[in-house]
Amino acid sequence: YPDPRIFYPRPGKRVNGKFIIVYPGTLNAHQGLDVALRSFARIADQIPNAEFHIYGEGPERPALNALTKSLHLESRVLFHDILPACEIADVMASADLAVEPKIASSRFSNEAASMKSMEFMALGVPVIVSRTRVHAYYFDDSLVRFFESENESDLAESIVALYRDAHLREALTANSARYI
């Protein structure tokens, strides 16, 4: 479980008018960030105040930077270095939405439970996750918004649905707080 001394809800979110989507973690192919970037490109016009912030390092970072440029998203997708847990917790808590787009066809993604989703839950941030075996084992639709892994359209629809429905975001957050 998330360390409650680090991962707890923070009062007072940003007031800059941005809708911030966050992914913190390793930048490996099985994490599915290429899918997330292409999904974000699909909805960029529908959510003009949205930004996608990616925190982390890994072998896929050059390819993800190149994909961001090819999608003309350099001003809306921001890459940041990895941060210590106490600092990334503050960043995560200020997000409007979290994305964990693991690739279900990867054996690792189906068997390794990530703490990211539960950390976001502990912080009071709604989470969109790909439907992997491990996610489906630990979570249900009352806790997270599932999307079909590797399906850019489904992830894009999930982002837009949560952006438009504050009550759904609040319900996921409340249910997740009870779960944690």
GISUL-V921919 format. One record per residue. N is the residue number from 0. PHI is phi in whole degrees, 0 to 359 (999 if undefined). OMEGA is omega in degrees with one decimal (NA if undefined). D_LAST is the distance of its C-alpha to the last C-alpha in whole Angstrom. Layout:
N/PHI/OMEGA/D_LAST + N/PHI/OMEGA/D_LAST
This chain:
0/999/177.8/8 + 1/297/177.4/8 + 2/289/-176.0/11 + 3/292/176.3/10 + 4/284/-178.5/13 + 5/248/-173.6/14 + 6/254/178.9/11 + 7/215/-179.3/10 + 8/298/176.3/12 + 9/253/176.8/16 + 10/284/171.6/18 + 11/69/174.8/21 + 12/282/177.8/21 + 13/303/175.9/24 + 14/231/-176.7/27 + 15/272/177.7/29 + 16/82/178.7/29 + 17/274/171.9/27 + 18/252/-170.8/25 + 19/259/174.7/23 + 20/253/-173.7/21 + 21/233/167.5/20 + 22/229/171.7/20 + 23/247/176.1/19 + 24/150/-178.3/20 + 25/288/-179.7/23 + 26/254/177.6/26 + 27/246/-176.5/27 + 28/301/-176.8/28 + 29/291/179.1/26 + 30/283/173.9/23 + 31/76/-179.1/25 + 32/293/174.9/26 + 33/297/176.6/29 + 34/296/180.0/28 + 35/298/179.5/26 + 36/295/178.8/29 + 37/293/175.8/31 + 38/294/179.0/29 + 39/298/178.0/28 + 40/300/-179.9/32 + 41/294/-174.3/32 + 42/253/-175.2/31 + 43/305/179.5/32 + 44/287/-179.4/35 + 45/284/-179.7/32 + 46/232/-173.2/30 + 47/297/179.6/33 + 48/265/-178.0/30 + 49/275/171.4/28 + 50/227/178.0/27 + 51/245/-178.6/25 + 52/254/-178.8/24 + 53/244/-179.8/24 + 54/246/176.0/23 + 55/154/178.6/25 + 56/227/176.4/28 + 57/159/-174.2/29 + 58/295/-178.8/32 + 59/273/-174.9/31 + 60/303/178.5/31 + 61/301/179.8/35 + 62/293/178.5/35 + 63/292/174.8/32 + 64/298/179.7/34 + 65/296/178.3/37 + 66/297/177.9/35 + 67/302/178.5/34 + 68/295/-178.7/38 + 69/294/177.5/39 + 70/270/179.8/37 + 71/58/-177.8/38 + 72/246/-174.4/35 + 73/304/-178.5/35 + 74/274/-175.2/35 + 75/241/175.6/31 + 76/246/-174.7/30 + 77/244/178.1/29 + 78/263/180.0/29 + 79/230/175.8/28 + 80/290/176.4/28 + 81/295/-178.7/25 + 82/236/174.2/23 + 83/298/-174.9/22 + 84/307/-177.2/18 + 85/294/178.5/19 + 86/279/-179.2/21 + 87/292/177.7/19 + 88/299/177.3/16 + 89/296/178.3/18 + 90/296/-179.3/19 + 91/299/-178.0/16 + 92/295/-179.2/15 + 93/274/179.6/19 + 94/284/173.3/18 + 95/270/-175.1/19 + 96/203/176.4/17 + 97/245/178.9/16 + 98/231/171.5/18 + 99/234/-169.6/18 + 100/266/-176.3/21 + 101/314/178.8/21 + 102/271/-175.8/25 + 103/292/178.8/24 + 104/285/176.0/28 + 105/273/179.5/27 + 106/302/-179.6/26 + 107/302/-176.3/24 + 108/293/179.8/22 + 109/276/-174.7/21 + 110/248/-176.0/21 + 111/265/176.7/19 + 112/278/179.4/15 + 113/269/175.9/14 + 114/280/-175.5/12 + 115/309/-176.3/13 + 116/299/-178.7/11 + 117/291/175.4/7 + 118/296/176.5/9 + 119/298/178.2/10 + 120/301/-179.9/7 + 121/296/180.0/6 + 122/276/-179.1/10 + 123/86/-179.5/10 + 124/246/177.8/12 + 125/293/-172.2/13 + 126/234/169.9/13 + 127/253/-179.7/16 + 128/231/173.0/17 + 129/287/-179.1/20 + 130/280/172.9/20 + 131/258/177.9/20 + 132/301/-176.4/20 + 133/291/177.1/17 + 134/295/-179.2/15 + 135/293/177.7/16 + 136/290/-174.5/15 + 137/269/-172.7/11 + 138/237/171.4/11 + 139/226/-175.3/13 + 140/293/177.2/15 + 141/278/-176.1/13 + 142/254/-176.1/10 + 143/222/171.1/13 + 144/261/177.9/16 + 145/275/167.2/18 + 146/224/179.6/22 + 147/291/-177.1/24 + 148/307/177.7/24 + 149/71/-179.2/27 + 150/260/-177.3/28 + 151/300/-179.5/29 + 152/296/-178.8/30 + 153/294/177.1/26 + 154/295/178.5/24 + 155/300/178.6/27 + 156/298/179.3/26 + 157/295/178.4/23 + 158/298/-179.1/23 + 159/297/-179.6/26 + 160/300/179.9/24 + 161/287/176.1/21 + 162/300/-174.8/23 + 163/281/-172.0/25 + 164/243/179.9/23 + 165/298/179.9/21 + 166/294/177.0/20 + 167/294/177.1/18 + 168/300/179.6/16 + 169/295/179.4/15 + 170/295/177.8/14 + 171/299/-179.7/12 + 172/296/-179.8/10 + 173/295/179.2/10 + 174/296/179.8/9 + 175/293/178.7/6 + 176/298/177.3/5 + 177/294/179.5/6 + 178/298/179.9/4 + 179/293/NA/0
